[in-house]
Amino acid sequence: MVGVSQEQKLSSQKKFDEIKKANQAAAKKLVEDQFSSSSEDDDEDAEVKQGKILAKTFTIYTSQTDGDASELERTRQYMNEAFQSGAMTCLICIASVKRNQAVWSCCGCFCIFHLVCIQKWAKDSLFLVSSPLTDDDFGKKDYPWPCPKCRFEYKRSETPSRYYCYCGKVENPALDPWLVPHSCGQICEREFKPSCGHKCLLLCHPGPCPPCPKMVTTTCHCKKAKPVPRRCSAKEWSCRLPCGRTLLCGQHTCENSCHAGDCQPCPRVSKQRCICGRQTAERLCASPQWQCDQVCGKCLPCGNHTCERVCHADPCGDCPRSGKRSCPCEKSKFTLPCTEDVPTCGDSCDKVLECGIHKCSQRCHRGPCEICRQEVEKQCRCGKHTKRMPCHKPYLCETKCTKIRDCQKHQCRRKCCSGNCPPCDQVCGRTLGCRNHKCPSGCHRGSCNPCPETVDVKCNCGKTVIKVPCGRERTIKPPKCKQLCSRPPTCHHSTQEKHYCHFGRCPPCRQSCQKTLACGHLCPVSCHDEALVKQTGLHQSAGPWEQPSEPAFIQTALPCPPCEVPVPVECLGQHEVSPLPCHSANPYPCVRFCGRLLDCQNHTCMKECHHVTKLNSAGPECLQCEEECTKPRPSGCPHRCVLPCHPGDCPSCLQMLKIKCHLSDLNPTFHLNLPCGHRCKEICHSGSCPLNCSQKVKLRCLCKRLKKEIQCSKIKEGQVSLECDALCKEMKRKASEIKEAEAKAAVEEEKRRQQAELEAFENRLKGRRKNKRRKDEVEVEQSSWQKYKNLIMLPVFGVAVVMVAWLMVYND
């Protein structure tokens, strides 16, 4: 157990260390990504910071040019690409070049590559160039390697091994957010190209150095004008006066304006003789010497032959047939007059034939030797076959070469190959790293060259364009455009707020709505034609792995909110005027009492402020005075006024006397009960009681489930009857069905019992005649209905009773 516990502790500690390392690596990567090139510098503060860095870089240069920065546009473009998101792309790996990565810049095209990528590129290029060499030749020649973009060649010794800044002064330049990425911040001091003796004055920067801004005193091309001070980069200038220098013809002068370099050939035409002087023609003054097509024809010193050379100025020379001459085979020499031909010597020719092996076997002869007809054992070019045939005929077998060509992919397949297979003539055709084009080069080994194409990445309106290497257009961020968005507004406004060009939907309109409300006022809130509203009732996802099928928010037009413009409103009782929002500008009750004089003319309305129909007096909405009359009574009357509070004088006092009513002389029971049996509710009166009984009685339907209170007189007259409704009929139907089922079950049971008795009787007659004294007991098996009818019917009747009782209580 102790060993197991110790192993668990070690395993837990190991897991903890692994998690700790992973967290540290993630934190380090996060810090590095904070300094990655340009993906975080898209806000306005980053642009201001970039402008300050560029101004600091150009300060020394612009101080020499009195603030003129027109010559810095190309350098500014390279520096902007250093800040632009994704503009600096390594063409080898087709990935962004970040600020914290080691890089190398080509001195020919100034393209920037990852240091690791260019090292691998140089190594692969040198290997591919030197791989066809033999071991003896390897290392004897310093083969170059090319730049992936401009193909500028570098020596093997120039392969980069360390990370330097742009100017090459500082190794491993520190990452400074206030400097151009990969810059050391010092003055460049690289010599200008073409060399003028001065050095670059910018801070360490990418791309080519700008033109030299120094001021020098120089004269024009023709040296006629006085020296003037000019920029070193533009020190060669023209005074625009005629050149006047003598042309090569020696007769005319240059009429062009002051220019650099040699003068152009003389454009004039003149009559000039040929070299031999026999013919004259009009020709350009710039080409005075020319040859005619006539043979010289002058007599040679021998006096027998003439010169056969075409128009020439030098002496004709001696006769070519004078002196010692050799026979055709050049074995014998003869001294003969120039008029006689040299004879053949009669010896064998012995000149080496075209085959280079055998000699001519004919006797000395004039003209070329014949072809070699000697039969030899010839070997084919590939060396696999031999054949006896004439020496002058080449021997090529039909065997196809199976060697792999220098591309290391395809076979030679050339007939009778000597082993020195030609380069592969097929097109590579592999998809380049850009994933858009295929390699157009011949079939080769190793990696293909980067795609030379560039792609324009445009903003939404197309007015701002940046060029990126082919393949980066899918991952690079579009450029930020300073043009205003030209899309029409999507809300009810005629124009939208000014904002820059962008992709996607325009930002929500923040202008005031200004729609006319029903009250006549204008809506003052922000535009709400495209408000984001959260959808309700969406399907709840089972987990983060399940993607929502519908968006959580949708854009919809919301109605204008209630009008909040203050409007003066009078209260219900017309006591005060207060400003209320327009949407709720209705008369309102204030906290005062009504205060209007009631009809009694003695009291005022104590009801809280309420609506009135009369302006200056109490209306029907005011309280009715319920006070007793408190006016003084006439003298001698001890009684109070029987009327409630009233206007005017009190009525005369009418003292009530005790007298007999109309019923005192009649049978009390005669007039108390109406014909319907109810008591008369009228005040004691004379005569017969009215027959219209106003007493309410309960009327039930036939099934006694429904009941209703109706005036007694209407029931007697037969005006009202209460019929059973659908539920009553349904309950009757169910009850009748239950009774029918019971009756049918009883009939079936009776049939079964009789059948059983009949069968028992027949069995007694057939099988038990011998034992007649014996009594047979016939047991009739009970059916399923007899066994379980009580269990079934009791709950059914119970449920029916409960439903009837519930319905009766519900109707009451």
Secondary structure, 3 states (H helix, E strand, C coil): CHHHHHHHHHHHHHHHHHHHHHHHHHHHHHHHHHCCCCCCCCCHHHHHHHHHHHHHHHHHHHHHCCCCCHHHHHHHHHHHHHHCCCCCEECCCCEECCCCCCEEECCCCCCEEEHHHHHHHHHHHHHHHHCCCCCCCCCCCCCCEECCCCCCEECHHHCCCCCECCCCCCECCCCCCCCCCCCCCCECCCECCCCCCCECCCECCCCCCCCCCCEEEECCCCCCCCCEEEEHHHCCCCCCCECCCECCCCCCECCCECCCCCCCCCCCEEEEECCCCCCEEEEECCCCCCCCCCECCCECCCCCCECCCECCCCCCCCCCCCCEEECCCCCCEEECCCCCCCCCCCCECCCECCCCCCECCCECCCCCCCCCCCEEEEECCCCCCEEEEECCCCCCCCCECCCECCCCCCECCCECCCCCCCCCCCECCCECCCCCCECCCECCCCCCCCCCCEEEEECCCCCCEEEEECCCCCCCCCCCCCCECCCCCCCCCCCCCCCECCCCCCCCCCCECCCECCCCCECCCECCCCEEEECCCCCCCCCCCCCCCCCCEEEECCCCCCCCCEEEEECCCCCCEEEEEHHHCCCCCCCCECCCECCCCCCECCCECCCCCCCCCCCCCCCCCCCECCCCCCCCCCCCCCCECCCCCCCCCCCCCCCCCHHHHCCHHHHHECCCCCECCCCCCCCCCCCCCCCEEEEECCCCCCEEEEEHHHHHHCCCCCCCCHHHHHHHHHHHHHHHHHHHHHHHHHHHHHHHHHHHHHHHHHHCCCCCCCCCCCCCCCCHHHHHHHHHHHHHHHHHHHHHHHHHHHHC
